[in-house]
Amino acid sequence: MNKLLVVSPSPHTHSGESTSRLMFNVVLALVPAFAVTLFYFGMGALVVTLISITSCLLFEYLIQKFLLKVKPTISDGSALVTGLILAFNLPSNLPWWIVVIGAIIAIGVGKMSFGGLGNNPFNPALVGRVFLLISFPVHMTSWPLPIESRMSYINAVTGATPLAIVKEGLGKGDTMSVISEQIPSHMQLFMGTMGGSLGEIAAFALIIGFVWLLVTKVITWHIPVSIFTTIVAFTGILWLINPQTNADPLFHLLTGGVMLGAIFMATDYVTSPMHPKGMWIFGVGIGLITVIIRVWGAYPEGISFAILIMNAFVPLINRYVKPKRFGEEVKKNG
């Protein structure tokens, strides 16, 4: 009677990985993009990133220590990653106090209000980013131009992003032939010569980070590839129907936050599906919503909203798309 059988939930094995090690690999994956960001935006990129990271670490420590009365877990690296990704979603000339507000919303509302790491239904960095976009639209859409702005922080030279130029031009009735003369070439977009947030430039650097995450098995390919494939397929169809009123698929892939969102935000363990089939559904949904917002919505970019919307569907996806239970009988044909 003393030997009771204790039944505990999964997982029942340990891979040897730790949260801190996973977060460390994510930080390493973001290093190439951060280096390119420093080259293009200079002082502003450094200031915004340091303020974002410091604020996220500080707010998580204070909330856990004095409000939740639990042992602070800032050493696991999750707050560091949140701060870094939040910074990558901001323009390099954003006033410091707005960055601090974004950090407290990301950590306090997006993460700790749900119980901390592992319990938040939405990506914390995106919660902070979208809150700032709605609350401070002028500041959040004043995009510094690369190179010209790297020697200044607040007084940076600003301009429209390629997506905004296309959105405005098509709204005025211009054709893509006319608009294409005002936007960077595909190679310039690939290398990062365009205005935007810190993480919207240098697709090649983000791809390097993607390869690192795959090699270290921090993420799988399912979500990023499904997002990329959906965006290319959807925009490709629109482009083939009328190339004068729709941008080509490669343009949509290389502009805005698609690379950053698909590789570093949509793949968040807590807010994404567990099963590969669910990941495909999740990624396709993000891709579709992103294109719908870009083409027919009020905003020129839609990846942030798309990821948050699909985050809300993750519990439903996990409920109906899940692996076979251990010991469950599999029906055979015949």
N, C-alpha and C positions, 0 to 999 in steps of 0.2 A: 504493500500500500504506500510505502514511502517513495517508490520509484514511479513518479508520475510522468506521463508522456506529454511533453511540452510541444505544442504546434505553433510555429512562428511563421509570419508571412515571408515571402521572398524579398530580397535575394538570399539564397542559402550558400552561395559561394562568394569569394572575394577575389577580385582580379589583381590585387596588389596596388592598384591606383588609389590616389587620395585626391580630395578636392583641391588642395593646395598645388599638387603636381599638375592637375588638369588646367588650373587657372594659370599656372606658370607657362605652360605650353601655349595657351591662348595669347598671353602677353608676348611671348617670343614670336608668335605668328603675326602680331600686329607691328612688330619692330620695323620691318621693311616699309610699311605704309607710313609709319610715324616719321621715319627718316626722310621720306620723300615729302611729307607734309611740312617738315621743318625747312627743307630746301625751298619749297614754294612759298610758304607763308611766314617763315622765320619766327620773330619774336611773338607775334600774336598766337601762333599755334602752340608755342611753348607755354605761354602764360595761361591760355584757356585750359590746356591739358593738365597743368600742375594744379590749378584752382579746382578743376573738376575732380581729380583723383583725391586731393587732400580733403575736399569737402565731403566726398562720399565716405572716405575712411572715418573722418571725424564724426559725421552724423550717425553712422552705424554704431560706432563705439558709444556715443552718448545715449542713443536710444536704448541699446541693450543694457548699458550699465545703470542708467538712472530711471528709465521708464519701464522696461521689461524686467529689470532686476535679474538678468541672466549673465553668464560669462560672455564677454565680448569675443566675437569670432572673426575679427578683421584680419587675423593672420592666415585665414584660409584662402585669401586672395580674391574672393568673389566681389567684395566692395571695390577693390583695385580695378578689376576688369570692368565693372559697371561704370566707374569713373572714367576709364579710358575710352570705352565705347560711347559713353555720353558725350565726351569731348569730340569724338569723331563725327558726331551728329550736329555739331555746332559750327557757326562761322568763326573765323579766327579773330574777328574784331568785336565779339560779343562782350559787353561790359561785365566786369567781374561779379557784380552783385546778381546779375541774371544767371550766370553760371552756378552760383551758390544756390539760388532758388531751384534751378533744375536738379541739382544734386540732392537737395532735401526732399523734393518730390519723388525722385527716382528711388532713393533709399527709404524715406519715411513712409511714403504712400505706396509706391510700386513694389516694395519688398517687405519691410518690417511690419507693416500693418496687417499682412497676411500670415505673419509668424516667422519671417526670415527665409533664408535659403532653403529651397526645396518645397516651399508652400505657395510661392507667388504664382498666380495664373498668367500674369502678363510680364513681358520683358521689362525690367525696371528702367533700363536706359531709355527705352522707347517711350515709356510712360512720362519720364522727365522731358524728353524731347518734344513730344506732342503737346504736353502742357505748356511748354515755352512757346511753341509755334502758335498756339491758340491765344495765349496771353500777351505775347510780345511779337506780333506778326511783322512789324516793321524791322525790329532789330534782328529777327530770325531769318529775314529774307533779304538782308543787305549783305551780299556776298563779296568778300574781298577777291580781287583778281590775283592770280599767282604771279610771282616774281615782283610785280609792281608794289606789292603790299608787304613784302617780307621784312622791311626795315621799320615798320610801324605797327602799332597795336590798335588803338582806337581809331586813329586817323588813317585808316587803310583806304586804298583805292578800290572802290566797289563797282560791280557790274552784274548784269543778269547771267543766270546759268544757261547753258545750252537748251535745257528743257523749257525754261521760261521764255527764251527767245522764240523757240518753235511754237509754244502755246500762244504767245502774243501775236506772232506773225500770222498763224493760221486763223486766229480770231479776227484779224483785220482783213482777211481774204487773200493774203499772199500765198504763193505756191511754194513748195519745197525747193524748187529750183532757185527762187529768189532768196529764200531763208538760208539755204545752204551756204551762201556767200558770207553770211554773218556769223556762222558757228564754226568751231574748230573741226579739222578733219578727223577721220577715224583714228589715225595714228596719234594725233595730238590728244584726243580723248583717252586713248590707251596709255599714253605717257603722263597724262594729268594736266595738260595745259588748258585749264578751264576754271571758271569761278565755281564756288560751291563750298560745302562744309569740308571739314578736315578729312573726312573719310570718303568723300565723293570724288576724289581725284586719284590718279595713278592706279588704274585697274591692274596693271602688271604687278605692282607691289602687293595688292590684295590677293592676287592669284598665287603669288609665292607663299603667302600666309596660308592659303587654302591647301596647297600641296603639303606644307608642314603639318597642318592639322590632320590630313589624311594619313601621312606617313607615321605620325605618332599615335594614330587611332583615337584621337580626341573626338572626332566626328566621323560620320560616314558620308558618302557622296550623295545619298538619296535626296535630301532636301535641297541643297544648292542646285544639283543637276535638274531636278524637277521644276524648280523656279526658272532657271535659265531656259530650259526647253519650252516651257509654257509661254514665256515672254517672247521668245524667238518665233514660235509657231503662231501665236495670236497676232503679234505685230507684223509678221511676215504675210499673213493672209490679208490684213488691212492694206499693207504696202503693195501687194500684188493687185488688189482691187483698184487702188488709185494711189500711185506713188507721188502725186502732186499734193495730196492732202494728208499724207501719212508718212512719218519718218521710217527709215528702214530698220530692220530688226537689230543690226549691229549697233546702230546709234542708241537704241533703247537699252541695250545690254551694257554699254560703256558709260552711259550718263547717269546722273543722279546717284541714289544710294543702293542700286540693285546689287552690286558686288559686295558691298559692306553688309547689307541686310541679309542676303542669301547665305553668305559664308559665316558671319560672326554673330548675327542676331536671331535669325530664324532657327539656327541649329542649337540654341540654348536647351540644355537637357530638361530643365524644369518645365519649360513652356512649349515643348514640341512633342509629337507623338512618340511612342516607344517602338512600334512595329514598322518595318520597312514599307508595308502597304499603306499604313497610316501616314508615314512620312511623305509618300507620293501624293496622297490626297491633300495633305497640308501644303506641300509645295505648289501643287497645281492651283489650289485656292489662292495662295499668295500671288502667284503669277497673274492669274486672271484679274484679281481685284486691283493689282498694281496698274495693269494696262487700262482697265476701265476708268480708273481715276485719272490717269495721264491723258487719255484720249478724250473722254467725255466729262470729266469732273472739273471742279473749280480750281484745284491745285495742279501745278505742273508735275508734281511728284506724288507717288502714292504708296511707296514700299513700306513706310512706317505704319500707316493706317492699315495696310493689308496684313502685315504681320500681327498687329494687335487684334484685328478682327478674327484672324485664324487662331490666335492664342485662345480665344474664347471658345472655339470649337474643339480644342484638343481633348477635353474630358469626354466629349461625345465620340470623337474619333477613336480614342483609346478603349471606349466601352464596346464598340462594334467591330473594331479591327484589332485583334489581339492574337497572339500565338496559341496553339493548342495547349491545354493544361497537361501537366505531367500525368501520365496514366490514362488519359482520355482515349477512348477507342476511336480509331479512324475507320470509317466505312469504306469498304472496298467494292469496286464495281463488279457485278456478277455474283 
